[in-house]
């Protein structure tokens, strides 16, 4: 994970990710949702009453690595991580975690996996039960996983210490916590079962910049100490730029670009990535980017455009783009893009 001192108050230094085995491998993942019930589809004569929320997605996350998933609302990033967590079914494809296939497991067979893949909720103040104390919230995973025979008081104290909160907060309720404290409680809860992978959904949403930096520093420190891997789902590009080692950009359920974060930010290959970068508000006029931003709306999943699905919004569209769908291919070492005319070669 790269955590630099930048707009965020994040720890200085740059920890290179060493060559590590893949912890998570997703191959050809496809998630479909039914849009019409059986009878209505029959009456309407709908031959394929489904939408593809995730389509043909493959990626890997190494041990100790931070992988970012970025895209506008409806891009499929949340559905993709829900599939990894076993919360939605794959229509097709494979997911391996720590060397084992995890698709199509029964609930009972998935439970040991769920201990090792933890979800950090977007808004812990809303996701923590208002009627539960900090102690109850952070030890709840032990109850859910039939591990209540542990010394829960000792676990609670240790977890609070790991996230830098005083044990005096154990009896507090969520409304008695600041935004930063609630986020730390969310981290403590995610750590309870000592997972190998944490999936963080917008880990800094709603926080002041200084508190964002504190939370990201904490996650960085825990990663170094515990060897954690993170998948961070966000549309906050400044955050993902400073915390992720590698990044994938999603559009209409597909990856359109993937590669090392620094390289993508320095020279995006896909016009959609360029548009996302240009859409980031830049308060300092001297530093305003020359990228054009994004035009138009995201098309409906019910009515995917022919050819390149981004063509109606692309400034670089050519005739071929309207009829011929580009495939995600390696454009430069370690970099993949789905575009007939990628913007830069390295
Ligand atoms: Fe734009 Fe064509 Fe590339 Fe699609 S394939 S992103 S329309 S240049």
Boltz pocket constraint, residues with backbone or C-beta under 6 A from the ligand:
constraints:
  - pocket:
      binder: B
      contacts: [[A, 270], [A, 271], [A, 272], [A, 308], [A, 309], [A, 310], [A, 311], [A, 312], [A, 314], [A, 315], [A, 316], [A, 317], [A, 318], [A, 321], [A, 324], [A, 326], [A, 338], [A, 339], [A, 340], [A, 341], [A, 342]]
      max_distance: 6.0
